[in-house]
Amino acid sequence: MFSVLADIDWLAVAITAVASFLLAGVWFAVVIAKPYAVALGREGAPAPAPTAVTTAGPLVCLLVTVLTSAVLVEALDVTGIGDAVTFGLLVGVGYLGAMTFQIAINPNFPRPLYYGILNAPFFVITSVLNSVVLVAMR
């Protein structure tokens, strides 16, 4: 069932990973920049300086997420755009969104629910985007 690596459209994986990375830049640096700082208890503080890990790490994580979705799309034979949207919502809400809240619910996040509300939509949106692109390019 999971011997589908040869069937994956690697160009689609690369395109969706880069698209998700660019969307992350817009989402976190523009759309929710100020509320994000509030959720982390860093309002008024300067943003931490970017490092190799904080720059490349999200891209690697997004690539792993996209690759995982690509394997599942192939293994489950998701072929229609409607099914791709459903799959993207299932993964986005059921795994990525839920994990966002689970990660935030610890003493290091001063406003965990706010953090989850700000972040989970990004993961749901990118999950749907990834699934649709992966299916459309099949």
TAQUIWO-V580660 format. One record per residue. N is the residue number from 1. RES is the residue in one small letter. SS is DSSP state (a for helix, b for strand, c for the rest). D_CENTER is the distance of its C-alpha to the mean C-alpha in Angstrom with 1 decimal. Layout:
# TAQUIWO-V580660
n-><N & N>
res-><RES & RES>
ss-><SS & SS>
d_center-><D_CENTER & D_CENTER>
This chain:
# TAQUIWO-V580660
n-><1 & 2 & 3 & 4 & 5 & 6 & 7 & 8 & 9 & 10 & 11 & 12 & 13 & 14 & 15 & 16 & 17 & 18 & 19 & 20 & 21 & 22 & 23 & 24 & 25 & 26 & 27 & 28 & 29 & 30 & 31 & 32 & 33 & 34 & 35 & 36 & 37 & 38 & 39 & 40 & 41 & 42 & 43 & 44 & 45 & 46 & 47 & 48 & 49 & 50 & 51 & 52 & 53 & 54 & 55 & 56 & 57 & 58 & 59 & 60 & 61 & 62 & 63 & 64 & 65 & 66 & 67 & 68 & 69 & 70 & 71 & 72 & 73 & 74 & 75 & 76 & 77 & 78 & 79 & 80 & 81 & 82 & 83 & 84 & 85 & 86 & 87 & 88 & 89 & 90 & 91 & 92 & 93 & 94 & 95 & 96 & 97 & 98 & 99 & 100 & 101 & 102 & 103 & 104 & 105 & 106 & 107 & 108 & 109 & 110 & 111 & 112 & 113 & 114 & 115 & 116 & 117 & 118 & 119 & 120 & 121 & 122 & 123 & 124 & 125 & 126 & 127 & 128 & 129 & 130 & 131 & 132 & 133 & 134 & 135 & 136 & 137 & 138>
res-><m & f & s & v & l & a & d & i & d & w & l & a & v & a & i & t & a & v & a & s & f & l & l & a & g & v & w & f & a & v & v & i & a & k & p & y & a & v & a & l & g & r & e & g & a & p & a & p & a & p & t & a & v & t & t & a & g & p & l & v & c & l & l & v & t & v & l & t & s & a & v & l & v & e & a & l & d & v & t & g & i & g & d & a & v & t & f & g & l & l & v & g & v & g & y & l & g & a & m & t & f & q & i & a & i & n & p & n & f & p & r & p & l & y & y & g & i & l & n & a & p & f & f & v & i & t & s & v & l & n & s & v & v & l & v & a & m & r>
ss-><c & c & c & c & a & a & a & c & c & a & a & a & a & a & a & a & a & a & a & a & a & a & a & a & a & a & a & a & a & a & a & c & a & a & a & a & a & a & a & c & c & c & c & c & c & c & c & c & c & c & c & a & a & a & a & a & a & a & a & a & a & a & a & a & a & a & a & a & a & a & a & a & a & a & a & c & c & c & c & c & a & a & a & a & a & a & a & a & a & a & a & a & a & a & a & a & a & a & a & a & a & a & a & a & c & c & c & c & c & c & c & a & a & a & a & a & a & a & a & a & a & a & a & a & a & a & a & a & a & a & a & a & a & a & a & a & c & c>
d_center-><24.8 & 22.2 & 24.2 & 22.1 & 21.0 & 23.8 & 22.7 & 19.2 & 19.0 & 17.9 & 18.1 & 15.5 & 13.2 & 14.0 & 13.8 & 10.3 & 9.1 & 11.3 & 10.5 & 6.8 & 8.5 & 11.2 & 9.4 & 8.1 & 11.8 & 13.1 & 11.1 & 11.9 & 15.2 & 16.6 & 15.5 & 15.2 & 16.9 & 20.0 & 18.7 & 16.2 & 19.3 & 21.1 & 18.6 & 19.0 & 22.7 & 22.9 & 24.2 & 26.9 & 26.0 & 25.2 & 21.7 & 21.6 & 22.4 & 19.6 & 20.1 & 19.3 & 17.0 & 15.1 & 14.9 & 14.4 & 12.5 & 9.1 & 9.8 & 11.1 & 8.3 & 5.9 & 9.3 & 9.9 & 7.0 & 8.3 & 11.7 & 11.6 & 10.8 & 13.5 & 15.9 & 15.6 & 16.1 & 19.1 & 20.4 & 20.3 & 21.6 & 19.4 & 21.3 & 21.3 & 19.0 & 19.6 & 18.7 & 15.5 & 14.5 & 15.8 & 13.9 & 10.5 & 11.7 & 13.0 & 10.0 & 7.7 & 10.8 & 12.5 & 10.4 & 7.0 & 9.0 & 12.1 & 11.0 & 10.0 & 13.6 & 15.1 & 14.2 & 15.5 & 18.6 & 20.8 & 23.5 & 21.6 & 19.7 & 22.5 & 20.7 & 18.2 & 18.0 & 17.7 & 14.8 & 13.0 & 14.1 & 12.8 & 9.3 & 8.6 & 9.0 & 6.2 & 3.8 & 6.9 & 7.6 & 5.1 & 6.0 & 9.4 & 9.6 & 8.8 & 11.3 & 13.8 & 14.0 & 14.4 & 17.1 & 18.7 & 19.2 & 20.7>
